[in-house]
Amino acid sequence: MITIGELAKRANCTVPTIRYYESMGLMPEPQRRESGHRAYDRGDLSRLILIRRCRDFDMPLEKIKDLLEMEGNGKPCQETVAFFETQRSAIKARITALNELDFTLSLYVNRCQSSCMQTDNGCDIYEQMATDISHADKAVASAL
């Protein structure tokens, strides 16, 4: 059995993160030592690492709950593959949206470099961003 601090260290996260995952129902209620301190085992560490890895894949906590439920139901392969294919689609949509956002930002920078940087006037990127609602921005907002 290990402490919450040791669990956090091994899973490369923070103690508050573990407590948050517990409060959200992602981590089970920990065992307690006689002193009342939390105590964790290898299963808890594995589950926490799985949760952290899912977060690396930009998976929302509600989706992680669904995945953990599938795992608890015997890890049905067909459902698991479909689950991850859905996540891949979400990631691809986000990549597309981020590429569009990058393109829009490059336009702002290019405009600035060719106009306001040539003068001593203030930068007009701020005004551009506050007033320019382009198609790319709308696509980004809908994908996020």
Secondary structure, DSSP 8 states (H G I E B T S, - for coil): -B-HHHHHHHHTS-HHHHHHHHHTTSS---EE-TTS-EEB-HHHHHHHHHHHHHHHTT--HHHHHHHHHHHHTT--HHHHHHHHHHHHHHHHHHHHHHHHHHHHHHHHHHHHHHTGGGSSS---HHHHHHH---HHHHHHHHH-
